[in-house]
Amino acid sequence: MQVVRTDIPVALASALAEALAMCDLAPSEVALLLIGSADPARALAQIADFAAQRPAPERAGADTIASGQVIWLMPEGTAAVLNGVLQQAARSHAPCLRVNAIHLGATRPRPAPWQAAWLAAQPHPGPKPLPQALAEAMRFLLQVPSVTGQTVNINHSV
């Protein structure tokens, strides 16, 4: 799978590289565009450029198979503002592209020492490290062919 990265923040680059390695992307005709921009106009232009470079979608029986996928890595606190733009892009580029997003939610701090006693009693294991959380969200979005215009929210640990 060809992966194109654009406007990925420096602070996210290494975690994204780790996440992509965890995804174990198989070679295919489908290309993936990863966008890290918080600017909606810039992101829409990048998606349009990517769509123009992709071949027409293929047919598999009654289904149309997208020739490209876009995952927009939305910075913390921007999902409410950018979801409308995401859905607009998904509608305008369907069925050639599937356009989805991963919203990088708030980083949860490590518990204070006095809270450590509570950890053993907590049924939930807590948030995952950023690379693992990103990999799981990307795997989901890449493997489900009927999902477009959706945002997956992830919280991660430091």
C-alpha positions, 0 to 999 in steps of 0.5 A: 500500500502506498502511504502519502503523509502530508502536514504531519506535526513533528510531535506526531511523526515518530508515533505515526511511523510506529503505528504504521509499522504495527499496521502491517500494511499489505501491498495493494492498489489502494493508496493511503493519504495521511493528513495532519493539517488543522486547516480545513481549506488546506486539507480539502485541497490536499484531498482533492489533489490526492483524488485527482491522482487516483484511478476510477474505483473498481467494481466487485459485484454490486459493490464499488471499491474505493481506489484510495483512502484518506485518514485525517489526523485531527489535533486535539479539540478540533473534531467539532469544528472539522467534522463538517468538512470531513463529511463534505469531503467524504461525500464529494469524493465518494466512491473514489475515496473513503475519507475518515478521521482519527481525532487525537483526544486528550492525553491522560496524565499518569496517576499521582503516587497516592492514586497508585493503590486504585490502579489494581482495583480498576477494571479498565486497563486505561488508555493505550500508548499513542502508537498502539492507539493510532495503529488500532484506529487505522487498522479499523478504518482500513479494514472496514470498506463501508465506512466513510465520513466518520471520526474515530476518537482516541485518548492515549497515555503519555 
